[in-house]
Amino acid sequence: MGLQALFFYLFAFVAVASAFMVIAARNPVYSVLFLILTFFNSAGLFLLTGAEFLAMILLVVYVGAVAVLFLFVVMMLDVDFAALRSGVIEHAPVGVLVGVVLAIELIVVVGGATLSPEVASNSAMPIPPLTERTNTAALGDVLYTNYVYFFQIAGLILLVAMIGAIVLTLRHRPNIKRQDIPTQVARTPETAVEVVTVKPGQGI
């Protein structure tokens, strides 16, 4: 057994075990921590296969943003998890159906690659050898040349979704003094300073 195979089994075992603990842990904070551990081991598996870009994206996006956001939300919000778990049995058939569909899709993809390995070699844009171009650079070449417009459209959709979420969740509370930029810019020394003449023996 080589060193690469040893690390593969190590990362795979820890990833599967921590993924199981995500749904088995009773404390939601522990579930998020196990989820972060799953992401780290999945990134290690990506590195072993030579997909360093996917490994870094998994760490930066999911661990650095999504999982940490989940952790802060779970720790800061007073969520009634008992009420959330009460509907698990009710929605179990839908969850089983979705799981079966995903399992069938994975079997079709893995089985097709195993039974017909020539499919990967017949791709329209094959991956160049690592000696000529790294995976990250090759992905950037394809993304920013052939699919640059789709990339920009995806970014625009995410921007619109972010603005929509802010607009829908923004609530203006009454009786709060807010900043008025045009009024502040239009102020002059005559309107900003008031000279008060105080007579001797009197206070302000």
Buried (B, 14 or more C-beta within 10 A) or exposed (E): EEEEEEBBEEBBEBBEBBBEBBEEBEEBEBBBBBBBBBBBBBBBBBBBEEBBBBBBBBBEEBBEEBBEEBBEEBEEEEEEEEEEEEEEEEEEEEEEEEEEEEEEEEEEEEEEEEEEEEEEEEEEEEEEEEEEBBBBEBBEEEEEEEEEEEEEEEEEEEEEEEEEEEEEEEEEEEEEEEEEEEEEEEEEEEEEEEEEEEEEEEEE
